[in-house]
Structures are given as structure tokens and as C-alpha cells.
Amino acid sequence: MENLVNKYGGWALITGSSQGIGKGFARRLAAEGFNLVLTARRVDILEGTAAELRDEFNIKTRTLSLDMTQPGSIEQIIEFVADIEIGFLINNVAFSKPAPFLDLSENNLSKQIYVNVETVTRLTSHFGRLMRDRDRGAIINVSSRTGEIAMPYFAMYCATKSFINLMTESLWFELKDTNVDVVVVKPDQTATEGYLSKNPTIWGDAGIQTVEDCVEESMNALGKYAGWLTWPKSRDDVKALRDMPLEDAISVNGAGMLSVFSGQLKSTS
Ligand SMILES: NC(=O)c1ccc[n+]([C@@H]2O[C@H](COP(=O)([O-])OP(=O)(O)OC[C@H]3O[C@@H](n4cnc5c(N)ncnc54)[C@H](OP(=O)(O)O)[C@@H]3O)[C@@H](O)[C@H]2O)c1
């Protein structure tokens, strides 16, 4: 099997990696032998994840506790890893709030743009340039299925994820003849602590994807595809929606959001 540490470089930086999909990637890359830089806000959970992976896989870890909605966090991350080669970058952290668009506060709008657009853009640009100059590296940007077709009551989230899709898919072409692999992955409903804590009232008939399956689909897409919907059901659903008149597709998504998040759409904090 191909040795990914030799191929990409020894350290992986994963934002938002103390739990959920980020932790799933951390575990997967630790098993490959990568040393890990992990970030999150809650120190105890972050340190627990780092210790768990360090002990199980005999790797090195660095942890950075910070709130990535705060201006300055991008510079803090870049500075924190300035002395090591980041061979693998996973932009995983996101900020979202299901709510009617006009009920979102200015502060909320700004934070969604800062975390989902500016942070992903600048970390991809900074580390991507270093990887291009070394002619080796990998970037996985974690987007969402919602970035494919407009999603009422998740307007900012789907729009910012759509930005990540188009930026990363363009970069894929620019780097496809180099040794830097880039992919944007688009999970659907995935059984993470964050998603489950929102208490959605239904999953839909086809259930929900596991973190492990989401991570495996993502790793398999790297080096093959520009963008990848990680759940087979999503690939069918998105294709069916694209075949409809746009207004019908948006209406299907809107009705879905209302049923999944019923009762949660009034709060705008
Ligand atoms: N789960 C899904 O159904 C689903 C579907 C589509 C796309 N996605 C995408 O997958 C990615 C991960 O989602 P997830 O469900 O795994 O999330 P999650 O379970 O809530 O985990 C989020 C991780 O990021 C950290 N984090 C959250 N906000 C942060 C902040 N402001 N600053 C620094 N760290 C922060 C969390 O730790 P702390 O809370 O301690 O900071 C945690 O480690 C996101 O990009 C999301 O949009 C998820």
C-alpha cells in the first residue's frame, strides 16, 4: 500500500478535530503514521483526543485551543505550525445556524463568512502555496451536500459551502498535474456529536452516514476527484434534484429543512 506520509509529508493539520468528522480524519491519518496538529475550543476534549491518538498510534501531536470565529485565529494557526512541514491540511471546522436568512444577526452573518469562507480560503492559499513549492502535499476541504443546491433556512451555510466547492474544484484543476492532491468533500447527514446535538426530529428513511464511512469515502476521493459527495444516497438525491426545475429542487430542500429542524428555526443567536 502507498505510504501517505512519504507521499505528502509528516504532519497533518486538521481544524475542528477534537470530535466528529475532524476527529475521524485525525484517527484515520494517525493510523497512516501522520503526526497531528489538532484544533478546537474546549481544551479538555481536545487534549483527550490528542492523548488517545498519541497513545494508540505512537505519533506526535500538537494542540491549539482557539475559537476560529475570532479574527486573528487564522494568523494564530499559521504561526503555531511555522516550524513544521504541513503535508496534509484538512479544513474541517465550520460555523452554521439553521434559521430564516432575514432573522440572522449581522454578527452571525459575519462569523459564517469568516469561518467558512475566509479561513478556508486563507489556510488553503497559505499551505497550498508551500505544498506547490515543495511539489508534495494534500488538502481536503470539508464542505457539505448543502453547497450543491440552494437550501432554504440554511442560506448562509449553503452559500459559504458552495464557495468552498467552487474554489477547491478550480484549484484541483490548477494542481492536477503536480504532486499536490486537492479535493472538496461534501458530507450529508453524518452521525457526529455536533449534528446529533441539534436534535433533528427525523433522519429521513435512508438514515444517516457514519463518521468512518464519510472519512473513508473522502480519503478514497483524494487524488481521483475534484469534488465528492461522501454518501451514495446523496449522489442519487443531488442528481435527481439537478434534473428538476430549479424552483422545484429548492422547494424540496426547503420542505426537508422544515421537517428535519422543525421547532429550531426561530432562534437567531
Ligand atoms: N455532521 C453532519 O451531518 C455534516 C453534514 C455536512 C457537512 N458537515 C461538515 O463537516 C464538518 C464537521 O462537522 P461535524 O458534524 O463533525 O462537527 P462537530 O461534531 O460539531 O465537531 C466540530 C469540531 O470543530 C470544533 N469547533 C467547532 N466550532 C469551533 C470554533 N468556533 N473554533 C474552533 N473549533 C471549533 C469542535 O470542538 P469545540 O466545540 O470544542 O470547539 C469539534 O472538534 C463541518 O465543516 C460541517 O459543515 C457535517
The ligand as an ORCA input file, in Angstrom:
! r2SCAN-3c Opt
* xyz 0 1
  N     -22.348     16.178     10.607
  C     -23.017     16.443      9.502
  O     -24.164     15.991      9.327
  C     -22.381     17.261      8.412
  C     -23.040     17.339      7.180
  C     -22.461     18.102      6.168
  C     -21.254     18.749      6.379
  N     -20.642     18.661      7.603
  C     -19.393     19.398      7.784
  O     -18.457     18.590      8.447
  C     -17.585     19.414      9.239
  C     -17.512     18.874     10.646
  O     -18.817     18.788     11.182
  P     -19.143     17.849     12.438
  O     -20.571     17.468     12.343
  O     -18.102     16.807     12.565
  O     -18.989     18.894     13.661
  P     -18.915     18.637     15.246
  O     -19.262     17.252     15.640
  O     -19.707     19.750     15.867
  O     -17.358     18.876     15.560
  C     -16.819     20.147     15.294
  C     -15.373     20.209     15.732
  O     -14.890     21.535     15.482
  C     -14.601     22.197     16.730
  N     -15.127     23.572     16.592
  C     -16.415     23.936     16.403
  N     -16.519     25.273     16.362
  C     -15.271     25.760     16.522
  C     -14.748     27.079     16.603
  N     -15.526     28.166     16.514
  N     -13.412     27.232     16.764
  C     -12.604     26.140     16.860
  N     -13.049     24.878     16.823
  C     -14.378     24.683     16.657
  C     -15.322     21.376     17.801
  O     -14.722     21.437     19.075
  P     -15.165     22.620     20.114
  O     -16.665     22.618     20.128
  O     -14.549     22.250     21.413
  O     -14.607     23.884     19.551
  C     -15.157     19.974     17.215
  O     -13.866     19.480     17.424
  C     -18.120     20.843      9.093
  O     -17.435     21.531      8.087
  C     -19.556     20.626      8.658
  O     -20.069     21.728      7.916
  C     -21.186     17.944      8.613
*
